[in-house]
Amino acid sequence: MAAQTRQRVVVTARRLFAEKGFFATSTTEIVAAAGVGTRGALYGHFANKEDLFLEVLEAVESDLGAKVAVKVTGSNWHQRLDQALAAFLDASLEPEVRRILLIDGPAVLGWEKWREVEARHGLGALQLMLDGGNAEGSLHVEDSEAMSHLLLSVVDEAALFIAHAKRPKAARAAVGASVAALLGGLAAT
């Protein structure tokens, strides 16, 4: 029963945070919408609203990783890397990703904690693709660890640019072209 209550709180908070944002959503509203009784049901599972937000953010990140993985179908690691980064940028247009991950994430958790979550979900995958591309010869990267950090920073900033743009679709097109050009420079000659 406790696991079901926790899951209902997380699912409800995720929906409300995506619709209204973290700061405009109260714990009372989450509890009522989840139908779990009192705020004690929420605080029995989470120390505070920020801890609940962190769990929601982790769920959004996990789901995003699964969505990106489906889009990665290239025949070599250079193509797969390009597809993965493009899929991440496309996802930054989705209201849930935009609001929870890109707008509220840094504001609620602070830049360092948000960046830590981002790195945990994306950094290893980027390094794996860079190492794979080096091994097969489709990419030429001197230091895959350093480059994976740089690429994560590039796509995070690109996604933040899209999330905060007045015209997100135009911003997505602009940053997509720039990221593709950057990746072209990593192609093995």
Secondary structure, 3 states (H helix, E strand, C coil): CHHHHHHHHHHHHHHHHHHHCCCCCCHHHHHHHHCCCCHHHHHCCCCCHHHHHHHHHHHHHHHHHHHHHHHCCCCCHHHHHHHHHHHHHHHCCCHHHHHHHHHHHHHHHCHHHHHHHHHHHHHHHHHHHHHHHHHHCCECCCCHHHHHHHHHHHHHHHHHHHHHCCCHHHHHHHHHHHHHHHHHCCECC
